[in-house]
């Protein structure tokens, strides 16, 4: 019962490994102390592992629960995901916005796309907004700076709650080359991607100046 109804699950597979991150707003009045909170987290983790082991028995599964938690020597200074209602509505970044329009201005059936809303979200820490903008910047740079060697570029960036914005869990670049994907072209794509990741904090300034399209 301590597990809140607002439970978000993010899954990511890399080869034979599956990474599952769970953000669960634990209900505060049912959780009297730190020990109880940690026990609830462990119970959730074991439950997720049990389900995953049945669905993907041949995979190595890692489960992370409320990864933004910060535990201190003094329990009263802990920062953990406790809520009154069991939802993130109490302190979440809940922009009142629709999800019909993409950050690149396109709706693309049968192609990769993100349903993250970019309008109505803060440009400082909302990864859904920041990574959508960053993905477009990276894709455009790769396409424009590789001398017409690519037909299409797809960029996918995956965060993990509690991790630095400039250190995503995964950055996937998929391209359709005009001819072949050479090692030099591969290195150029990698270099552009890493360079833009290093400049990720500048995206906030771009948004505030109105220099990027959000919808």
Backbone torsions as a table, in degrees:
resi	resn	phi	psi	omega
1	UNK	NA	-21.4	-179.4
2	UNK	-68.6	-23.9	-179.0
3	UNK	-70.1	124.4	-178.0
4	UNK	-72.9	159.5	-179.8
5	UNK	-71.8	-19.4	177.6
6	UNK	-89.4	90.3	-176.9
7	UNK	-123.2	114.8	-178.7
8	UNK	-105.8	136.3	-178.7
9	UNK	-125.8	128.2	176.7
10	UNK	-119.2	125.0	179.4
11	UNK	-116.5	142.9	-178.9
12	UNK	-144.9	128.3	178.1
13	UNK	-110.9	130.9	174.0
14	UNK	-127.6	105.8	-176.4
15	UNK	62.5	-122.1	-178.2
16	UNK	-95.7	10.1	-178.0
17	UNK	-113.3	138.4	177.1
18	UNK	-118.6	130.2	178.2
19	UNK	-112.2	123.1	-179.7
20	UNK	-119.6	122.1	177.6
21	UNK	-112.8	127.8	-178.8
22	UNK	-117.3	129.4	172.7
23	UNK	-113.7	112.6	-173.6
24	UNK	-128.6	119.4	179.2
25	UNK	-75.2	93.8	-177.1
26	UNK	-67.1	136.8	-176.5
27	UNK	-76.7	121.0	-170.0
28	UNK	-67.6	-42.5	-174.8
29	UNK	-71.9	-7.2	175.1
30	UNK	-103.0	2.0	-174.7
31	UNK	-126.4	91.8	-169.8
32	UNK	-72.9	-25.9	-175.9
33	UNK	-155.3	177.2	-177.4
34	UNK	-59.7	-44.6	-178.7
35	UNK	-58.0	-41.5	179.1
36	UNK	-65.8	-42.8	179.6
37	UNK	-59.1	-47.4	-179.3
38	UNK	-65.1	-34.4	177.9
39	UNK	-66.7	-38.4	177.4
40	UNK	-64.2	-44.2	177.6
41	UNK	-59.1	-43.2	-179.2
42	UNK	-65.7	-38.0	178.9
43	UNK	-65.2	-41.0	177.5
44	UNK	-63.1	-44.0	179.8
45	UNK	-59.4	-46.2	-179.1
46	UNK	-64.4	-36.7	178.9
47	UNK	-65.9	-43.8	178.9
48	UNK	-64.2	-43.7	178.6
49	UNK	-61.3	-38.0	179.7
50	UNK	-63.5	-44.3	178.8
51	UNK	-65.8	-45.1	-177.6
52	UNK	-63.1	-37.5	-178.8
53	UNK	-65.3	-27.7	178.5
54	UNK	-81.5	-34.8	-177.6
55	UNK	-84.8	-28.9	-177.6
56	UNK	-138.9	66.1	-173.5
57	UNK	-66.0	-21.2	-178.3
58	UNK	-96.0	7.5	-177.8
59	UNK	-108.0	154.0	172.2
60	UNK	-91.3	118.1	-172.7
61	UNK	-111.3	131.1	173.3
62	UNK	-117.4	133.3	-177.4
63	UNK	-120.9	133.7	-180.0
64	UNK	-124.7	130.3	-177.2
65	UNK	-116.4	126.8	176.3
66	UNK	45.8	62.3	-172.0
67	UNK	-69.4	-10.7	178.0
68	UNK	-84.8	-4.3	179.7
69	UNK	-58.3	142.1	176.4
70	UNK	-128.7	109.3	179.8
71	UNK	-97.0	138.7	-177.5
72	UNK	-119.9	169.0	176.1
73	UNK	-60.3	-34.6	176.9
74	UNK	-97.7	109.2	-177.0
75	UNK	-54.0	-29.7	-178.7
76	UNK	-67.9	-15.7	179.1
77	UNK	-98.3	4.9	179.4
78	UNK	-61.7	148.2	171.5
79	UNK	-120.4	105.5	-175.9
80	UNK	-132.4	167.4	-174.1
81	UNK	-87.9	74.9	175.3
82	UNK	-105.2	138.0	-179.8
83	UNK	-135.8	157.6	175.8
84	UNK	-78.6	-38.8	-172.7
85	UNK	-102.2	-11.2	-176.0
86	UNK	84.6	14.5	178.2
87	UNK	-131.8	161.0	178.9
88	UNK	-82.8	-0.6	-177.9
89	UNK	-62.0	-21.1	-178.1
90	UNK	-68.4	-34.4	-176.6
91	UNK	-147.5	16.6	-179.6
92	UNK	-80.3	170.9	177.9
93	UNK	-94.9	75.5	-171.0
94	UNK	-98.8	78.2	178.6
95	UNK	-64.7	137.4	-178.6
96	UNK	-85.8	84.5	-172.0
97	UNK	-145.8	151.4	176.3
98	UNK	-81.2	168.4	-177.4
99	UNK	-120.8	23.9	-178.6
100	UNK	-80.1	-21.3	-176.2
101	UNK	-114.3	139.8	-179.3
102	UNK	-93.0	162.8	-179.4
103	UNK	-64.9	-24.1	178.7
104	UNK	-93.3	5.6	177.1
105	UNK	80.0	8.0	-175.3
106	UNK	-121.0	144.9	168.0
107	UNK	-111.6	118.5	-166.0
108	UNK	-122.9	83.0	176.7
109	UNK	-59.1	143.4	178.3
110	UNK	67.4	12.7	173.1
111	UNK	-128.6	162.6	-179.8
112	UNK	-64.3	137.9	177.7
113	UNK	-157.7	158.5	178.2
114	UNK	-108.6	142.1	176.6
115	UNK	-97.2	9.8	175.3
116	UNK	-65.4	135.5	175.7
117	UNK	-82.7	134.3	178.7
118	UNK	-101.4	-34.2	176.8
119	UNK	-74.1	147.0	176.4
120	UNK	79.8	5.8	178.9
121	UNK	-113.9	153.5	-177.5
122	UNK	-75.2	142.7	-174.8
123	UNK	-89.4	10.6	-177.3
124	UNK	-100.2	-44.1	-173.2
125	UNK	-133.0	-2.7	-179.3
126	UNK	-80.7	105.2	-173.0
127	UNK	-66.3	-29.8	178.1
128	UNK	-60.3	-40.3	178.1
129	UNK	-72.8	-50.8	-174.0
130	UNK	-64.7	-44.6	-176.9
131	UNK	-70.2	-31.7	175.1
132	UNK	-62.9	-45.0	179.1
133	UNK	-66.3	-45.3	-179.7
134	UNK	-61.8	-40.5	179.7
135	UNK	-60.2	-42.3	179.5
136	UNK	-66.2	-43.1	179.8
137	UNK	-59.8	-45.7	179.9
138	UNK	-63.1	-45.9	-178.4
139	UNK	-61.3	-43.7	-179.5
140	UNK	-65.5	-41.8	179.0
141	UNK	-63.5	-45.3	180.0
142	UNK	-60.7	-46.0	-177.9
143	UNK	-65.1	-43.5	-174.4
144	UNK	-78.6	-24.4	-173.6
145	UNK	-104.1	10.6	-179.7
146	UNK	-111.9	25.3	170.6
147	UNK	53.0	49.2	175.6
148	UNK	57.8	28.7	178.9
149	UNK	-87.8	-7.8	-176.7
150	UNK	-123.2	141.5	175.7
151	UNK	-89.5	-41.6	-178.3
152	UNK	-143.6	150.7	178.5
153	UNK	-135.0	131.5	175.8
154	UNK	-124.0	131.6	-179.8
155	UNK	-124.0	126.3	176.9
156	UNK	-126.1	129.6	-179.5
157	UNK	-124.9	131.1	-177.0
158	UNK	-120.7	127.6	179.5
159	UNK	-95.9	170.7	168.4
160	UNK	-134.7	124.2	-175.8
161	UNK	-51.4	131.7	178.2
162	UNK	95.2	-12.0	179.6
163	UNK	-93.1	153.1	178.1
164	UNK	-57.3	144.0	-177.4
165	UNK	-61.6	-34.0	-178.5
166	UNK	-83.7	7.8	176.9
167	UNK	-129.6	71.4	-179.4
168	UNK	-66.7	159.4	178.3
169	UNK	-66.6	-35.3	-179.0
170	UNK	-153.4	141.6	170.1
171	UNK	-126.7	116.8	-177.8
172	UNK	-113.7	123.1	177.0
173	UNK	-113.2	120.2	176.6
174	UNK	-118.3	132.5	-178.3
175	UNK	-132.6	153.1	169.8
176	UNK	-112.2	105.7	-176.9
177	UNK	-74.9	153.4	176.7
178	UNK	-66.7	-37.4	177.8
179	UNK	-127.1	-85.7	179.3
180	UNK	-129.6	155.3	177.6
181	UNK	-92.7	97.7	-178.2
182	UNK	-77.6	166.0	177.8
183	UNK	-64.7	-39.0	178.2
184	UNK	-61.9	-41.9	179.2
185	UNK	-66.7	-40.0	177.1
186	UNK	-58.8	-45.4	-179.1
187	UNK	-67.3	-35.9	178.7
188	UNK	-66.1	-41.8	177.7
189	UNK	-62.0	-44.4	179.2
190	UNK	-62.9	-42.3	-179.0
191	UNK	-63.2	-44.4	179.1
192	UNK	-61.8	-43.4	-178.6
193	UNK	-62.5	-47.8	-179.7
194	UNK	-64.8	-37.1	179.4
195	UNK	-63.7	-43.2	-179.7
196	UNK	-70.1	-33.6	176.2
197	UNK	-63.1	-37.7	178.7
198	UNK	-65.9	-26.4	-177.6
199	UNK	-98.4	16.3	-170.5
200	UNK	-60.0	-30.6	-179.4
201	UNK	-66.7	-19.2	179.1
202	UNK	-72.6	-15.4	-179.6
203	UNK	-62.9	-36.2	176.9
204	UNK	-56.6	-44.9	179.1
205	UNK	-64.7	-40.2	179.1
206	UNK	-61.0	-41.4	179.9
207	UNK	-66.5	-45.8	-177.6
208	UNK	-65.0	-30.8	178.2
209	UNK	-84.1	-7.8	-178.2
210	UNK	74.8	27.8	-176.1
211	UNK	-91.6	-0.8	178.5
212	UNK	-128.8	151.1	177.9
213	UNK	-85.7	132.9	-179.0
214	UNK	-108.6	-19.0	-179.8
215	UNK	-164.2	NA	NA
